[in-house]
């Protein structure tokens, strides 16, 4: 079954595949995508790899495999990788499509995404290199964003929501929340 996907969701799937296993060529990647239900043309796949900033690096066995910025060590600034898109603009584009919700507590922010998209959005947050963010931890559909300021979670959540063009949802009056 073929799954219709948005560009960002398709790129998230590509990023996931590249992080899970060595991929040596575009035809090999296209086959892996097709096996997971995503059909893509070679031209689209080539554009996606370029926009993701994928590089071919030498693996331990000496073969060349695709890798994404930040894998295996220090980050490679995305602006050096030829996409022409600034890291902040990339975060805005990805957040508009993938950020579902953001809630803060003290210096922590929980960000919700569609299933399988958390690592892709977390990478965009990390590469945006906001001074106010210490780092991220991503699961399948949830990201933990840690603010440098001990009480800065709310401002980070608000900034992420603004990037995603989402409105901040205040808690109902008098509702202390539930456990």
C-alpha positions as CSV (number, residue, x, y, z in Angstrom):
1,X,0.0,0.0,0.0
2,X,1.3,3.4,-1.0
3,X,1.1,6.1,1.7
4,X,0.5,9.7,0.5
5,X,3.0,11.8,2.4
6,X,3.8,15.4,2.7
7,X,7.3,16.5,1.8
8,X,8.3,16.9,5.5
9,X,6.9,13.6,6.5
10,X,8.7,11.9,3.6
11,X,11.9,13.6,4.6
12,X,11.4,12.4,8.2
13,X,11.0,8.9,6.9
14,X,14.3,9.2,4.9
15,X,16.1,10.6,7.9
16,X,14.8,7.7,10.0
17,X,16.0,5.2,7.5
18,X,19.5,6.8,7.2
19,X,19.8,6.8,11.0
20,X,18.8,3.1,11.3
21,X,20.9,1.5,8.7
22,X,23.7,2.2,6.2
23,X,22.4,3.3,2.8
24,X,24.9,3.3,0.0
25,X,22.9,4.7,-2.9
26,X,19.7,6.5,-4.0
27,X,18.3,3.3,-5.6
28,X,18.9,1.4,-2.4
29,X,17.1,4.2,-0.4
30,X,14.2,4.3,-2.9
31,X,13.8,0.5,-2.5
32,X,13.7,0.9,1.3
33,X,11.2,3.7,1.1
34,X,9.0,1.6,-1.3
35,X,9.2,-1.4,1.2
36,X,7.8,1.0,3.8
37,X,5.0,2.1,1.5
38,X,6.5,5.3,0.2
39,X,7.0,5.6,-3.6
40,X,9.3,8.4,-4.7
41,X,11.0,9.4,-8.0
42,X,14.7,9.6,-8.3
43,X,14.5,13.4,-8.8
44,X,12.4,13.9,-5.7
45,X,14.7,11.7,-3.7
46,X,17.7,13.6,-4.8
47,X,16.1,16.9,-3.8
48,X,15.1,15.5,-0.5
49,X,18.6,14.3,0.3
50,X,20.0,17.8,-0.7
51,X,17.4,19.6,1.5
52,X,18.2,17.3,4.4
53,X,21.9,18.1,4.0
54,X,22.8,14.4,3.5
55,X,26.4,13.7,2.9
56,X,28.3,10.6,1.8
57,X,30.7,9.6,4.5
58,X,33.1,6.6,4.7
59,X,31.7,3.9,7.0
60,X,33.9,1.7,9.2
61,X,34.0,-1.0,6.4
62,X,35.3,1.6,3.9
63,X,32.1,2.0,1.9
64,X,30.4,5.3,1.3
65,X,27.1,5.7,3.0
66,X,24.6,8.6,3.4
67,X,24.7,10.5,6.7
68,X,22.8,13.5,8.0
69,X,24.4,16.5,9.8
70,X,25.1,15.8,13.4
71,X,25.4,12.0,13.1
72,X,28.5,10.6,14.7
73,X,29.9,13.7,16.3
74,X,29.8,17.5,16.0
75,X,27.1,19.3,14.0
76,X,27.8,20.5,10.5
77,X,26.2,23.8,10.1
78,X,23.3,23.4,7.6
79,X,24.1,26.6,5.9
80,X,27.3,25.0,4.6
81,X,25.5,22.1,3.1
82,X,24.1,23.8,0.1
83,X,20.4,23.9,0.9
84,X,20.5,27.7,0.9
85,X,17.9,27.6,3.7
86,X,18.9,29.0,7.1
87,X,18.5,26.7,10.1
88,X,15.8,29.0,11.5
89,X,13.9,29.0,8.3
90,X,14.2,25.2,8.1
91,X,12.9,25.0,11.7
92,X,9.9,27.2,10.8
93,X,9.0,25.1,7.7
94,X,9.3,21.8,9.6
95,X,7.5,23.1,12.7
96,X,4.6,24.4,10.6
97,X,4.0,20.9,9.4
98,X,5.0,18.7,12.4
99,X,4.5,20.6,15.6
100,X,1.2,19.6,17.1
101,X,1.5,21.0,20.6
102,X,4.0,22.3,23.1
103,X,3.6,22.6,26.9
104,X,6.1,23.8,29.5
105,X,7.0,23.2,33.1
106,X,9.8,25.1,34.6
107,X,12.7,24.6,32.2
108,X,11.2,21.7,30.3
109,X,9.0,21.7,27.2
110,X,7.1,18.7,25.9
111,X,6.5,19.0,22.1
112,X,4.1,16.6,20.4
113,X,4.4,15.6,16.7
114,X,2.7,13.0,14.5
115,X,4.0,9.5,15.0
116,X,7.6,9.0,13.6
117,X,8.3,12.7,13.3
118,X,9.8,13.7,16.6
119,X,13.5,13.0,15.7
120,X,13.2,15.1,12.5
121,X,11.7,18.1,14.3
122,X,14.2,17.7,17.2
123,X,17.1,17.8,14.8
124,X,15.7,21.0,13.3
125,X,15.4,22.5,16.8
126,X,19.0,21.5,17.6
127,X,20.4,22.9,14.3
128,X,18.5,26.2,14.8
129,X,21.0,26.6,17.7
130,X,18.8,28.8,19.8
131,X,20.8,30.1,22.8
132,X,17.8,29.6,25.1
133,X,17.8,25.8,24.4
134,X,20.2,23.5,26.1
135,X,19.2,20.4,24.0
136,X,16.5,18.0,23.0
137,X,15.6,14.3,23.5
138,X,13.3,12.8,20.9
139,X,11.1,9.7,21.0
140,X,8.6,8.6,18.4
141,X,6.0,11.4,18.7
142,X,7.3,13.4,21.6
143,X,10.3,15.7,22.1
144,X,11.7,16.9,25.5
145,X,13.2,20.4,25.0
146,X,15.4,21.6,27.8
147,X,15.7,25.4,28.4
148,X,18.9,26.9,29.8
149,X,16.9,29.2,32.0
150,X,15.5,27.4,35.0
151,X,12.1,28.9,34.4
152,X,12.4,29.4,30.6
153,X,10.3,26.5,29.4
154,X,7.2,28.7,28.8
155,X,9.1,31.2,26.6
156,X,10.7,28.4,24.6
157,X,7.3,26.7,24.1
158,X,5.8,30.0,23.0
159,X,8.6,30.6,20.6
160,X,8.2,27.1,19.1
161,X,4.5,27.6,18.8
162,X,5.0,31.0,17.0
163,X,7.4,29.3,14.6
164,X,4.7,26.7,13.8
165,X,2.2,29.5,13.5
166,X,0.1,27.9,16.3
167,X,-1.8,29.8,18.9
168,X,-0.9,29.4,22.6
169,X,-3.7,27.5,24.3
170,X,-4.2,28.8,27.9
171,X,-5.4,26.4,30.5
172,X,-9.1,26.8,31.4
173,X,-9.6,29.1,34.3
174,X,-9.6,27.4,37.6
175,X,-8.4,24.1,36.1
176,X,-5.4,22.9,38.0
177,X,-4.9,20.0,35.5
178,X,-5.2,16.3,36.0
179,X,-2.7,13.7,36.9
